[in-house]
Amino acid sequence: MGPERIERMSKWFGVHGNKLLIIAYFLPVIRHITGYFSGITRLPFRTYALYAYSGSFLWVTTFITLGKLLGPQWEQFHHSIKKYFVIGMIVAVSLFVAIYIYKKFKVTIKKIAINCLKWIVNVFHTRKRAGLVFIFTALVTLGFILLMIGMTQDFIANEFGDFNKITSLLITALFNKDWNVPMRIFFMLGSRQVLVALIFFTLVWILWKGRDKKIEFLSLVVIAGGGEVYEESLRRIFHHSSLITKSFTEQLSYTFPSEQSLMAFVIYGFAVFMLVRHSRRLWIPTLAPIAAILILLLIAISRLYLSIQYPSDIAAGYVFGGVWLGLNVLLLETFRLMKGINL
């Protein structure tokens, strides 16, 4: 490595190495070399012991907890847990790298973020650049379509069993009876009453801020009203095409995809799109989508906590809802471009 690289690594390890030691046991390969680098960079033993032993405690506690939760079912779920655990580790490493990059280039990232927000606002209000919005929406919709195809294949092949059981176990482990009241509040966020109120809010926003009120109003009607027909048709198709035995079909097929989750995703998504489309404030394009994603996540967790639907039903509802929302937004923007609307 050479003295210069050793010196640079020593400085980096002195600042960030202790944090790495906490999660090192969870990272394949990394956990095998952190001890060597701690010695090479002459990390004080007390510092090493404090963070490395804390990391080992978390490592052992994690597997003891999983063993306690699963008990004799450990062998049954071992393969699936390993798969999702690897995915979780990839996400954790990605977050660690992202945090490190943010801390190192904080000022530059903030400047870029502000410029991007300004650009997004201009994109939504300039006909010349509206094509970029169309392309971005098309790519996102294509992603949802690919997910929809994959989930359809998994449903027909009855491959959601492990996913449903593991997700339900995690929800049970993370949220005890003390969460009953908050979960019922989160559940109400996806209720028909709230969705109707959100449709009314979107209509008022269109009438107040919309530049092409007729097209946007018709799009709202198609998305909300047509969404009901769309989800009902989907559930009937899956019911008749399912290869699962009749007794299990009665429990599962009529709820795949979830009607409530699909409509919640569609209505929240269109409301956010209209809000961003007709607002010139920089903070709205950032906070509105984040708030909608958080609300949809809480709705999903509350449905699982209250044992109302299977995790696969809710996930499918969001994915199939994303397809319906994306196609209708593409249709709306196509009409805008065809009419030559200058926003």
Helices and strands as residue ranges (DSSP letters): H 2-12, I 13-17, H 18-23, G 24-26, H 30-40, H 45-70, G 71-73, H 74-104, H 106-124, G 127-129, H 130-156, H 161-174, G 177-179, H 180-188, H 192-209, H 213-241, H 246-252, G 253-255, H 259-277, H 284-305, H 311-339
